[in-house]
Amino acid sequence: MADDTGGYGDGVPERQDVLSEELRAQLGAVQYGNPESVQSLLQAVLSVGRGLDLPQVLRGIVEAAVVLVDAEYGALGVVEEDTRLSQFVTVGVDEDRAAAIGHLPRGHGILGELIRHPEPLRLSDLTSHPASYGFPPNHPAMHSFLGVPIRVGDDVFGTLYLTEKRGGGDFDEDDETVLSTLAVAAGVAIENARLYETARDRQSWLRANAEIVAELLSGADETQVLRLIVDRARHILSADLGVLALPDKDGSSLRVALATGVDADAHSGLLLPREGSFVGAALHAGKPLISADVEHDPRITAGPPRWGGLGPAVAVPMVASEEVRGVLLLARLRSGALFTRAETAPLLTFAAQAALAMELAGRRRASEQMAVLEDRDRIAQDLHDLAIQRLFATGMTLQSVVRFVDHPGAQERLLRAVDDLDETIKIIRSTIFGLRVREAGRSKRGLRSRATDTVQQAVRSLGFTPSLRMEGLIDTDVPPEAAEHVVAVLAEALSNVARHAHAASASVSLVVRGGTLTLSVSDNGVGIGTADRRSGLANLSKRAHGLGGSMTVEAPDDGGTRLVWTVPVVPR
């Protein structure tokens, strides 16, 4: 319309009595002025009063008003605390016309005049009023106008707007009286619907909180709990998109760790600057922030355009133990209603559940890691105190027995057994070193662990788990530079198997013996063939030559491919 931008308490029964008297007085005025309208008005009042679902009640009020005063167009604007329109329910404008007009009015022009001065207003030509700014493009032409405020208790809830009296005439005093009477009945119906909606939402929040607490106490996965939190908040507040943004390690940006709803895939992983973004502003504010149009919010001053197609939004910081751990953002499509402070009030407490879930998950991970480290210490201590000592004692015993054996062959076997025991002791010491490599200055993971992880990471692309065999002093005799090449070569070799070999099985062998490291990767696939694969193998060969080693690719008799990558290492 003429717009430039397109609980319960002891006082409730007494207030209802006052409203009933006011309604009776209005009905009497209608009967005195136009008795024929009383029956229609009574039916409209009864129809409006039956509803408890607030959106349906609002639409029913507008539909009844259009019929009662014979108007072409009708609308009901809900006023937010800062005197802007948070909802705008229309009748008479079809979806295609509404889409062509653009976003809903925000409370300027004639609409703003009624918000600032909540009194009935009748105009023969609304475009001639000083407060009128004209119509946005594609808006239907409108001239005659009638508007009345809707009060809930002593507060103005919104305004009824009617335009274009059918037949081309003006709205008269009887129309104003009828509409004012409907507005009184509408206030009662809206209050009932709001009380019902508040009670229903309170139950929904309590159920969601109970469900989340149960998940937390059961030790559920952190991602599962966070997804549950976002889904429940999105459902209760009828949001189209729910986003969970967490600060990066450097603290200069936030990354969308989880997104559900419309275009969730497009928003997941989105990197948002901490300075100059809507979620960053909520993080700094430490309180919920509401935006009428998040895509064009003035607080967004950095980074590329984002949040395309979205309009109303609310961002809430997630706080636990006085630490802000992230931001929960809920958004509706551009055509959706604005978020109100009343409906988003429970979000701050609810978002704290997400922060608590993250804190508990972090403590659980730390506890589990500590348990693993303590277990490694125990294993390392047992290997050192029991296994090595016994092997060393056995070797000493065999050495002392050699001089009592006269047969040369038997002596040779005994000495070879002593050498094997020495080699076994070295391997166990290498294992102990790997278990304990977590102290200051030695926090990097060993080659054994990294090779195991590389094989495990390849399982998804391969479709099966390769076998892995490791032998020798891998964590102690392989220098860091060579270890980096080994991990890269292993990853590339397994990637080649996944992309080109069409194999059903593969095996990996990593052996350090006699000053040489040998990495072997075998598969039962179709063999060497593509140029791309040969190009990748040339890079692996170049790595080997750079360390003074070599690489060969073999075709075993039983089929498949075997890659053997060998480099020298200097034992410590």
C-alpha positions in Angstrom: 0.0 0.0 0.0 1.1 3.6 0.2 4.6 2.7 1.3 7.9 3.8 -0.1 9.6 0.4 0.5 7.3 -1.8 -0.4 1.4 -15.4 31.7 -1.7 -15.3 32.9 -2.3 -13.0 36.0 -4.9 -11.7 38.3 -5.8 -8.9 35.9 -6.9 -11.0 33.0 -10.6 -11.6 33.9 -11.1 -7.9 34.7 -9.6 -6.9 31.3 -11.8 -9.3 29.5 -14.9 -7.7 31.2 -13.7 -4.3 30.0 -13.2 -5.6 26.5 -16.7 -7.2 26.5 -18.2 -3.9 27.4 -16.3 -2.1 24.7 -17.4 -4.7 22.2 -21.0 -4.4 23.2 -20.8 -0.6 22.8 -19.4 -1.0 19.4 -22.1 -3.5 18.3 -24.7 -1.1 19.6 -23.2 1.7 17.5 -23.3 -0.5 14.4 -27.0 -1.5 15.1 -28.0 2.2 15.5 -26.3 3.3 12.3 -26.8 0.3 10.0 -28.8 -2.6 11.5 -28.3 -4.8 8.4 -24.6 -5.0 9.2 -25.0 -6.5 12.7 -25.6 -10.1 11.5 -22.6 -10.1 9.2 -20.4 -8.5 11.9 -21.5 -11.0 14.6 -20.6 -13.9 12.3 -17.2 -12.4 11.5 -16.6 -11.8 15.3 -17.5 -15.4 16.1 -15.4 -16.7 13.2 -12.3 -14.7 14.2 -12.7 -15.7 17.9 -12.7 -19.5 17.2 -9.0 -19.6 16.1 -6.0 -20.3 18.2 -3.3 -20.5 15.5 -2.0 -17.0 15.3 -1.2 -16.8 11.6 -4.6 -18.2 10.7 -6.3 -15.8 13.1 -4.5 -12.8 11.5 -5.5 -13.9 8.0 -9.1 -14.5 9.1 -9.3 -11.0 10.5 -8.2 -9.5 7.2 -10.6 -11.7 5.2 -13.5 -10.8 7.4 -12.6 -7.0 7.2 -12.6 -7.1 3.4 -16.0 -8.7 3.2 -17.6 -6.4 5.9 -16.6 -3.1 4.3 -16.7 -4.3 0.7 -13.0 -3.5 0.0 -10.9 -4.7 -2.9 -7.7 -5.0 -0.9 -7.0 -5.6 2.8 -3.9 -6.0 5.0 -2.9 -6.4 8.6 0.5 -5.1 9.8 1.9 -6.4 13.0 4.0 -3.7 14.8 7.3 -4.6 16.4 8.7 -2.8 19.5 10.7 -0.4 17.4 7.6 0.8 15.5 8.3 -1.2 12.3 6.2 -3.9 10.7 7.3 -7.4 11.6 4.5 -9.1 9.7 2.2 -8.0 6.8 -0.7 -10.2 6.0 -2.5 -9.3 2.7 -5.7 -10.2 1.0 -6.5 -9.3 -2.7 -2.9 -9.3 -4.0 -2.1 -12.7 -5.6 1.3 -14.4 -5.2 2.6 -13.4 -8.7 1.8 -9.7 -8.0 3.3 -9.9 -4.5 6.5 -11.4 -5.9 6.7 -8.6 -8.6 6.3 -5.9 -5.9 9.2 -7.3 -3.8 9.7 -7.4 -0.1 6.9 -6.5 2.2 6.4 -3.0 3.7 8.4 -2.0 6.7 6.2 0.8 8.1 6.8 4.0 6.1 4.4 6.3 4.3 0.7 6.0 5.2 1.4 2.7 7.0 3.9 4.5 9.3 1.5 7.3 9.9 -1.0 4.9 11.5 1.8 3.3 13.5 2.9 6.7 14.9 -0.7 7.9 15.4 -2.9 4.8 16.2 -6.3 6.3 15.4 -8.8 5.5 12.7 -8.0 7.2 9.4 -10.3 7.5 6.3 -9.1 9.0 3.0 -10.7 9.5 -0.3 -7.3 9.5 -2.0 -4.4 8.1 0.0 -1.9 9.4 -2.5 -2.7 13.0 -1.6 -1.9 12.6 2.1 1.4 14.4 3.1 2.8 11.1 4.6 2.3 9.2 1.3 5.5 8.4 -0.5 3.8 6.7 -3.5 3.8 3.1 -4.5 6.7 0.7 -5.4 6.9 -0.7 -8.9 4.2 -3.2 -9.9 1.9 -2.2 -7.0 -1.8 -2.0 -7.9 -3.4 1.5 -8.0 -5.2 2.4 -4.8 -7.2 5.5 -3.8 -9.8 5.2 -1.1 -8.4 4.1 2.3 -9.6 3.1 5.7 -7.3 2.1 8.6 -7.9 1.3 12.2 -5.5 0.2 15.0 -5.8 -3.2 16.7 -5.1 -3.1 20.4 -4.3 -6.0 22.7 -4.9 -4.7 26.2 -3.3 -1.3 26.3 -0.7 -2.0 23.6 -1.1 -1.5 19.9 -0.6 -4.9 18.3 -1.0 -3.7 14.7 -3.2 -2.0 12.2 -6.0 -3.0 9.7 -5.6 -1.4 6.3 -8.4 -1.5 3.7 -8.3 0.1 0.3 -10.4 0.5 -2.9 -14.1 0.5 -1.9 -15.9 -1.6 -4.4 -18.0 0.4 -6.8 -15.5 3.3 -6.7 -17.0 5.2 -3.7 -15.3 6.2 -0.4 -15.4 4.4 2.9 -18.0 6.0 5.1 -18.5 6.4 8.8 -20.5 3.1 9.1 -17.5 1.3 7.5 -15.2 2.9 10.1 -17.6 1.8 12.9 -17.8 -1.8 11.6 -14.1 -2.0 11.2 -13.4 -0.5 14.6 -15.8 -3.1 16.1 -14.0 -5.9 14.3 -10.7 -4.6 15.5 -11.9 -4.9 19.2 -12.9 -8.5 18.6 -9.6 -9.1 16.8 -7.7 -7.8 19.8 -9.4 -10.4 22.0 -8.8 -13.2 19.5 -5.2 -12.2 19.0 -4.5 -12.2 22.7 -6.0 -15.7 23.1 -4.0 -16.9 20.2 -0.7 -15.4 21.5 -1.3 -16.9 24.9 -1.9 -20.3 23.3 1.2 -19.8 21.1 3.4 -18.8 24.0 2.3 -21.9 26.0 2.8 -24.2 23.0 6.3 -22.7 22.2 7.3 -23.0 25.9 6.4 -26.7 25.8 8.3 -27.1 22.6 11.4 -25.5 24.1 11.1 -27.6 27.2 10.8 -30.8 25.2 13.8 -29.8 23.0 15.9 -29.0 26.1 15.1 -32.3 27.7 16.0 -34.2 24.5 19.3 -32.4 24.2 20.2 -33.0 27.9 19.4 -36.7 27.4 21.7 -36.8 24.4 24.5 -35.0 26.3 24.2 -37.3 29.3 24.3 -40.4 27.1 27.6 -39.3 25.7 26.3 -38.9 22.1 28.6 -37.6 19.4 29.2 -33.8 19.4 28.1 -33.4 15.8 24.9 -35.3 16.4 24.0 -33.1 19.4 24.8 -29.9 17.6 22.7 -30.9 14.6 19.9 -31.8 16.9 20.1 -28.3 18.5 20.0 -26.5 15.2 17.2 -28.6 13.9 15.0 -28.1 16.9 15.6 -24.4 17.0 14.8 -24.1 13.3 11.6 -26.1 13.7 10.3 -24.2 16.7 10.9 -20.8 15.1 9.8 -21.9 11.6 13.2 -20.9 10.1 14.2 -22.0 6.7 17.9 -22.2 7.4 19.9 -23.0 10.5 23.7 -22.4 10.7 26.3 -23.0 13.4 29.4 -20.9 12.9 32.6 -21.6 15.0 35.7 -19.3 15.3 38.8 -20.5 13.5 42.0 -21.1 15.4 43.4 -17.7 14.6 40.2 -16.0 15.8 39.9 -13.7 12.7 37.1 -15.5 11.1 34.2 -18.0 11.7 33.6 -21.1 9.7 30.1 -22.6 9.2 30.6 -26.0 10.8 27.0 -27.1 10.3 24.1 -26.0 8.2 20.6 -27.5 7.8 17.6 -26.5 5.8 17.3 -24.6 2.5 20.6 -24.4 0.5 22.4 -26.1 3.4 25.2 -27.5 1.2 25.9 -24.0 -0.2 26.3 -22.5 3.2 28.2 -25.4 4.9 31.9 -24.6 5.2 31.3 -20.9 4.5 34.1 -18.7 5.9 32.8 -15.5 7.5 35.1 -12.6 8.7 34.8 -11.9 12.3 34.9 -8.2 11.6 32.2 -7.1 9.1 29.8 -10.0 9.2 26.4 -10.5 10.9 27.5 -13.5 12.9 30.7 -11.6 13.9 28.5 -8.7 15.2 26.5 -11.2 17.3 29.8 -12.6 18.7 31.0 -9.2 19.7 27.6 -8.1 21.1 27.3 -11.2 23.3 23.5 -11.1 22.8 20.9 -12.0 20.1 20.8 -9.7 17.1 17.8 -9.5 14.7 18.0 -8.5 11.1 15.1 -7.6 8.8 17.2 -8.5 5.7 20.3 -10.5 6.4 21.4 -10.5 2.7 21.6 -6.7 2.8 22.3 -6.1 6.5 24.3 -2.9 7.1 26.6 -4.7 9.6 27.9 -6.9 6.7 30.8 -4.8 5.4 33.5 -7.4 4.5 33.7 -10.4 2.2 31.7 -11.4 -0.9 27.9 -11.3 -1.0 26.2 -14.1 0.8 22.9 -15.3 2.3 21.3 -15.0 -1.1 17.5 -15.3 -1.1 17.2 -15.0 2.7 15.6 -12.1 4.6 14.7 -12.1 8.3 17.4 -13.6 10.5 18.5 -13.8 14.1 22.1 -14.6 15.3 22.7 -15.8 18.9 26.1 -16.2 20.6 26.7 -19.6 22.2 28.2 -19.0 25.7 29.4 -21.6 28.2 31.6 -20.9 31.2 31.7 -17.2 30.2 33.4 -18.2 26.9 31.7 -17.5 23.5 32.2 -20.7 21.5 30.3 -19.8 18.4 27.1 -18.4 16.9 23.8 -19.9 16.1 22.0 -18.2 13.1 18.5 -18.8 12.0 17.1 -17.3 8.8 13.8 -17.2 6.9 13.3 -16.7 3.2 13.0 -13.1 1.9 9.2 -13.4 2.0 9.1 -14.6 5.6 8.0 -12.7 8.7 10.5 -10.8 10.9 11.8 -12.5 14.0 10.4 -10.8 17.1 12.2 -10.3 20.4 9.5 -12.3 22.2 9.8 -15.4 20.1 13.7 -15.4 20.1 14.0 -14.7 23.8 14.5 -18.5 24.6 17.2 -18.8 22.0 20.0 -17.4 24.2 19.5 -20.2 26.8 19.0 -22.7 24.0 22.2 -21.7 22.3 24.0 -22.2 25.6 23.1 -25.9 25.2 25.2 -26.0 22.0 28.1 -24.4 23.8 27.7 -26.8 26.7 27.7 -29.7 24.2 31.0 -28.5 22.7 32.6 -28.0 26.1 31.6 -31.5 27.3 32.8 -33.0 24.0 36.1 -31.2 24.4 36.5 -32.5 27.9 35.6 -36.0 26.9 38.2 -35.9 24.1 40.8 -34.6 26.5 39.9 -37.4 29.0 40.1 -40.1 26.3 43.4 -38.8 25.0 44.8 -38.7 28.5 43.7 -42.3 29.0 45.4 -43.3 25.7 48.6 -41.6 26.7 48.6 -43.1 30.1 48.0 -46.5 28.5 50.9 -46.0 26.1 53.2 -45.0 29.0 52.2 -48.2 30.8 52.8 -50.3 27.7 56.2 -48.6 27.1 57.2 -49.2 30.7 56.2 -52.8 30.6 58.1 -53.4 27.3 61.2 -51.7 28.8 61.1 -53.3 32.2 60.0 -56.8 31.2 60.4 -57.7 27.5 63.8 -56.0 26.9 65.3 -57.2 30.1 64.3 -60.8 29.5 65.5 -60.7 25.9 68.8 -59.1 27.0 69.2 -61.8 29.7 68.5 -64.6 27.2 71.1 -63.1 24.8 73.7 -63.0 27.5 72.9 -66.6 28.4 73.3 -67.8 24.8 76.6 -65.9 24.4 77.9 -67.6 27.6 76.9 -71.1 26.2 78.7 -70.6 22.9 82.1 -71.4 24.4 80.8 -74.8 25.6 79.7 -75.9 22.1 82.3 -77.5 19.9 80.3 -78.0 16.8 80.9 -75.1 14.4 77.4 -75.2 12.9 75.8 -75.1 16.4 78.0 -72.1 17.4 77.0 -70.3 14.2 73.3 -70.9 15.0 73.7 -69.7 18.5 75.5 -66.5 17.5 72.8 -65.9 14.8 70.1 -66.2 17.5 72.0 -63.7 19.7 72.0 -61.2 16.7 68.3 -61.8 16.2 67.6 -61.0 19.8 69.7 -57.8 19.5 67.6 -56.8 16.4 64.4 -57.6 18.3 65.5 -55.4 21.2 66.1 -52.5 18.8 62.6 -52.9 17.3 61.1 -52.9 20.8 63.0 -49.8 21.7 61.8 -48.1 18.5 58.2 -49.0 19.5 58.8 -47.5 23.0 60.1 -44.4 21.3 57.0 -44.1 19.2 54.7 -44.6 22.2 56.5 -41.9 24.2 57.1 -39.3 21.4 54.7 -36.7 23.0 57.0 -34.7 25.2 58.1 -31.1 24.6 60.2 -30.7 21.5 59.2 -34.2 20.3 55.5 -33.8 19.7 55.5 -34.8 16.0 53.9 -38.1 15.2 56.1 -41.0 14.2 56.3 -42.4 10.6 54.6 -45.6 11.8 51.5 -43.7 12.9 51.5 -41.4 9.9 51.7 -44.4 7.5 48.8 -46.1 9.3 46.7 -42.9 9.0 47.6 -42.6 5.3 46.4 -46.1 4.6 43.2 -45.6 6.6 42.4 -42.3 4.8 42.6 -44.2 1.5 39.9 -46.7 2.5 37.0 -44.5 1.4 38.4 -43.9 -2.1 39.6 -47.5 -2.5 36.4 -49.2 -1.3 38.4 -51.7 0.8 41.1 -51.7 3.5 44.6 -52.5 2.3 46.8 -54.8 4.4 49.8 -53.1 6.0 53.1 -54.6 7.2 55.8 -52.6 8.9 59.2 -53.9 10.0 62.4 -52.4 11.4 63.3 -49.2 13.3 60.9 -47.0 11.3 60.5 -44.2 13.9 64.1 -44.0 14.9 66.2 -44.7 11.7 64.2 -42.7 9.1 65.2 -39.0 9.1 62.3 -36.4 9.1 63.0 -35.3 5.5 62.8 -38.9 4.2 59.7 -39.6 6.4 57.8 -36.7 4.6 58.6 -38.2 1.2 57.5 -41.7 2.4 54.1 -40.4 3.5 53.6 -38.4 0.2 54.7 -41.4 -2.0 52.4 -43.8 -0.1 49.4 -41.4 -0.5 50.1 -41.0 -4.2 50.6 -44.7 -4.8 47.3 -45.6 -3.0 45.5 -42.7 -4.9 46.8 -44.2 -8.2 45.4 -47.6 -7.2 42.0 -46.0 -6.4 41.8 -44.0 -9.6 43.3 -46.4 -12.2 43.8 -49.9 -11.0 40.1 -51.0 -10.5 41.6 -53.3 -7.8 39.7 -55.4 -5.2 42.7 -55.6 -2.8 46.0 -54.0 -2.1 48.9 -54.5 0.3 51.5 -52.1 1.7 54.9 -53.0 3.1 57.2 -50.5 4.9 60.6 -52.1 5.9 63.8 -50.5 7.3 66.7 -52.9 7.3 70.4 -52.6 6.7 70.4 -48.9 6.2 67.7 -49.0 3.5 64.0 -48.1 3.6 61.8 -50.0 1.2 58.2 -49.1 0.5 56.2 -51.5 -1.5 52.6 -51.0 -2.7 50.9 -53.9 -4.6 47.4 -54.4 -6.1 45.5 -57.0 -8.1 44.1 -54.5 -10.6 44.4 -54.0 -14.4 48.0 -53.0 -14.4 49.9 -49.9 -15.7 48.4 -48.3 -18.8 47.3 -44.6 -18.7 49.6 -41.7 -19.4 48.2 -39.8 -16.3 49.3 -42.6 -14.1 52.8 -42.8 -15.6 53.1 -39.0 -15.1 52.3 -39.4 -11.5 54.8 -42.3 -11.2 57.5 -40.0 -12.7 57.0 -37.7 -9.7 57.5 -40.6 -7.3 60.6 -41.7 -9.1 62.0 -38.1 -8.9 61.4 -38.1 -5.1 63.4 -41.4 -4.8 66.3 -40.1 -6.9 66.4 -36.9 -4.9 67.2 -39.0 -1.8 69.7 -41.2 -3.6 67.3 -44.0 -4.1 65.3 -45.6 -6.9 61.8 -46.7 -7.9 60.6 -49.7 -9.9 57.2 -50.7 -11.2 56.6 -54.4 -11.7 53.9 -56.5 -13.2 53.7 -59.7 -11.2 52.9 -63.0 -13.0 49.6 -63.3 -11.1 48.5 -59.8 -12.4 48.2 -56.3 -10.9 51.0 -53.9 -10.2 53.8 -53.7 -7.6 55.5 -50.4 -6.9 58.8 -50.6 -5.0 60.3 -47.4 -3.7 63.7 -47.6 -2.1 65.9 -45.0 -0.4 69.0 -45.2 1.9 68.7 -44.2 5.5 71.4 -43.6 8.1 70.7 -45.6 11.4 70.9 -43.5 14.6 
